[in-house]
Amino acid sequence: TEALLPSYSSKTEPEESSGVPRLSLREKTDFVFKKLLFPSMIPLFLTFFTEYLMTQAVVPEITFDSKLSSPQGQYSLFLFVASIGGVLSRASLYFYEVDNLYLLTGIQTVFLLALILDIHRPVLPNLMSMLFIALAE
């Protein structure tokens, strides 16, 4: 935890018995916004929000003419493939680490906009293209 705390040269308050300097309200606020919210919490919130918006509101509206699957089956298949994609993306963290979480938020937003566009003007040619988006999300 000491590595996360900012090191400030001016100690306006006495140290606690543990030897860790007490931070002022301004220093605590800077730490929360600059080290926690902006680099990680806001992009993660936006990514999860777009993912749930996609799976709960957008994808159920998209259907393809298919002899193999009904619209309910297509939605279930989308959720299954999206779950597999989630497992693969979490496993890929051992091979590739993403430093900028806003990049992932941008990709997720592009997928959401593509699916919304497909509701109004079908642009995805078949079920497999939607399943690719599910796997990549």
N, C-alpha and C positions, 0 to 999 in steps of 0.2 A: 504493500500500500504506500510505502514511502516514495516509490518511484512515480506514482501517480500524482502526488502532491507537488504543487509548484514550489520551487525554491526561491524565496524572496530574501533579499539581503536585509531589509528593514523589518525588524521584529518589534512591532508596536506593543504587543502583549507578551506577558511572560510565558515561558515554555511550561507545558504540562509536566507532570512527574515522569511521563514516558520519554521525554526529550523531544517530542514533536512540537514544532512551533504552532501556536494558535493563529488562525487566519482571520483577517478582518472580513466583514460582510462583503466588501468590494472584491477581495481576493477569492472568496468562496463563489461569488456570482460569476466572476471571470472564469474560474475553473469549471463550473457547471456548464456555462454556455460555450466556452472555447474548446474544452476537452471532451465533453460528453454529448451535448445536444447537437451542435452543428456537424461534427465529423461523423457521428454514428447514429444517434437516436432519431433525428429528423429523416435521414434517408431510409432507415429501416422502417420507420412508421409509414412513409410514403410507399415503399415497396410492398409492405404487407397490405396496405389499404388498396392499392391498385390490384393486387393479386386477389383479394377477397371480393372486390367489386367485379372483377373479371369472372370469377367462378360462380358468384351468386346472382349477378344481375345480367351480365352480357352473354356469357356462353349458353345459358338455357334458351336464349332467343334465336340462336343459330342452329339451323337444321340443314341437312343435306339429303338429297334423294339417294337412298341406299336400300338395296334389297337385303343387305346383310344385317342392318341394324335400324331399330326404331329411333325416333328423336330422344326418348328416355335412355335408350341404350347408348346413343352417341354421347349424351351428357355424362353417363356413368363411365364410359370409356375415356372421355376427356379427363375426368377427375382421377381415374386410375393412372393414366399416362402422366398427368401433372404430379402425382405423388411419386412416381418413379423418377421423374425429373428432379424433384426436390431431394430425394435420397442421393441421386448422382451428384447434384450440385454441392451438397454438404460433404460428400466423400471427396470431391475434387479439391477441397481446401487444403488437403495434404500435398497436392501437386502444384497448385497455383493459388497465390494469395492476392486478393484484390485490395489495393490500397485506397481507392476512391470509391466509396459506396454510392456516390451520386451517379456513377456510371451504371450500376445495376438498377438504380431507380429509373434512369432514362430508358434503359432497355425494356424494363417492365412497362413503362408508360407507352412506349412505341407499340408493344404487343397489345395493350389495352386499346389504343387508338385504332389499330388495324382491325381488331375484332368489332369495335363499335362501327367502323366504316363498313365492315362486312354486313352488319345488320341493315344498314340503309341502302347500300349498293354492293351487292355480292362481288367480292374481289378474290376470295379464296376459292380455288378451283374445285377442291374436293375435301373429304373428311381427313385425309392424310395431312394436308397442309395445316389444318387446325390442330391436329395431334402433334405436329412438329412444334407449333407454338407452345402447346402444353408441355412438351418435353423440355423445351428451351427455357420456359419460365422458371 
